[in-house]
Amino acid sequence: MPLILFSHVVNIAVAGLLAVLIMRGAPSMDPVYGADSPARRILGCVYGAIALASVLALGIYAVYGRDSHFVWLTTVLFSLQIVYKLLTVPVVGLSHPVPRANLAISVLHVVSLMVLLR
């Protein structure tokens, strides 16, 4: 179970930080995500939703443990992330830093799902 909880913490740290930086229009995001735009801010909202879903999952776990709600939320969230993150590889290419980071997080979430659903 610690690995699954770690996956949620990674979501909160990475997606949460990216959401804040993107939605604030941080210039440091320009080389990676392009100029500040409505599309980039929408992406920031998606990252924020991922972080909040992981906060919710950890809250459920803290109160109820490994119950069906925690398993369901984790399974749906990680599965969706794995698919979208893997899709960035052929669409953007491995020369870009985002798909490379996405691959690492995808591997973490795949292993976490294997542990959760065994």
BELDAKA-V217685 format. One record per residue. RES is the residue in three letters. PHI is phi in degrees with one decimal (none if undefined). OMEGA is omega in whole degrees, 0 to 359 (NA if undefined). D_FIRST is the distance of its C-alpha to the first C-alpha in Angstrom with 2 decimals. Layout:
BEGIN
RES,PHI,OMEGA,D_FIRST
RES,PHI,OMEGA,D_FIRST
END
This chain:
BEGIN
MET,none,179,0.00
PRO,-56.7,180,3.83
LEU,-64.5,181,5.41
ILE,-65.0,178,5.29
LEU,-64.3,177,6.38
PHE,-61.4,177,8.62
SER,-58.6,178,10.04
HIS,-67.1,178,11.07
VAL,-64.1,176,12.57
VAL,-60.4,177,14.39
ASN,-57.6,182,15.73
ILE,-63.9,182,17.01
ALA,-67.6,186,18.57
VAL,-75.4,183,20.10
ALA,-66.3,179,21.03
GLY,-63.2,179,21.96
LEU,-64.6,179,24.20
LEU,-61.8,179,25.75
ALA,-58.9,181,26.46
VAL,-63.9,182,28.30
LEU,-64.4,181,30.22
ILE,-68.1,183,31.22
MET,-71.0,176,32.26
ARG,-85.1,181,34.23
GLY,72.1,182,36.09
ALA,-59.8,179,35.20
PRO,-59.8,179,37.59
SER,-66.0,179,34.97
MET,-85.6,183,33.38
ASP,-56.5,182,36.73
PRO,-64.8,185,36.56
VAL,-95.9,186,33.18
TYR,-111.0,182,33.41
GLY,85.0,182,37.19
ALA,-62.8,177,39.41
ASP,-56.4,183,38.35
SER,-157.1,175,38.94
PRO,-57.5,180,37.93
ALA,-62.0,180,35.85
ARG,-66.3,179,33.94
ARG,-69.4,174,33.39
ILE,-62.9,175,32.12
LEU,-58.7,176,29.57
GLY,-59.2,177,28.66
CYS,-65.7,177,28.14
VAL,-63.1,177,25.80
TYR,-59.7,178,23.72
GLY,-61.7,178,23.89
ALA,-63.9,177,22.73
ILE,-62.2,180,19.63
ALA,-61.8,180,18.86
LEU,-66.1,177,19.69
ALA,-63.7,177,17.55
SER,-70.5,174,14.47
VAL,-61.0,179,15.87
LEU,-61.1,179,16.27
ALA,-60.3,179,12.76
LEU,-65.9,176,11.54
GLY,-64.9,177,14.50
ILE,-60.7,181,13.72
TYR,-63.7,181,10.27
ALA,-63.5,183,12.25
VAL,-88.2,189,14.94
TYR,-113.4,183,13.73
GLY,76.0,183,10.05
ARG,-82.9,180,8.55
ASP,-91.0,185,12.20
SER,-65.2,179,14.20
HIS,-67.6,178,14.99
PHE,-63.0,181,11.53
VAL,-63.2,180,11.05
TRP,-62.2,182,14.65
LEU,-61.0,180,14.68
THR,-63.1,181,11.80
THR,-62.8,181,13.49
VAL,-66.3,182,16.87
LEU,-61.4,182,16.26
PHE,-65.6,179,14.65
SER,-62.2,178,17.22
LEU,-61.8,179,20.03
GLN,-62.7,181,19.14
ILE,-58.7,181,19.01
VAL,-62.7,184,22.40
TYR,-67.6,180,24.11
LYS,-67.4,178,22.98
LEU,-68.1,178,24.16
LEU,-65.3,180,27.36
THR,-68.4,182,28.21
VAL,-64.6,179,28.83
PRO,-71.1,183,31.91
VAL,-78.3,184,33.05
VAL,-107.2,180,33.03
GLY,98.2,183,32.77
LEU,-75.9,176,30.95
SER,-74.3,179,33.65
HIS,-89.9,183,32.17
PRO,-67.6,183,29.33
VAL,-66.5,178,27.36
PRO,-60.8,177,26.75
ARG,-64.4,177,25.78
ALA,-65.1,179,23.14
ASN,-61.2,178,22.08
LEU,-62.3,180,21.65
ALA,-62.6,180,19.28
ILE,-68.4,177,17.07
SER,-61.1,179,17.46
VAL,-60.7,178,16.29
LEU,-57.8,182,13.08
HIS,-70.3,176,12.56
VAL,-61.8,180,13.77
VAL,-63.7,178,11.35
SER,-61.4,178,8.38
LEU,-65.1,178,10.34
MET,-61.5,178,11.00
VAL,-67.6,183,7.53
LEU,-64.8,189,7.27
LEU,-98.7,180,10.86
ARG,-76.8,NA,11.44
END
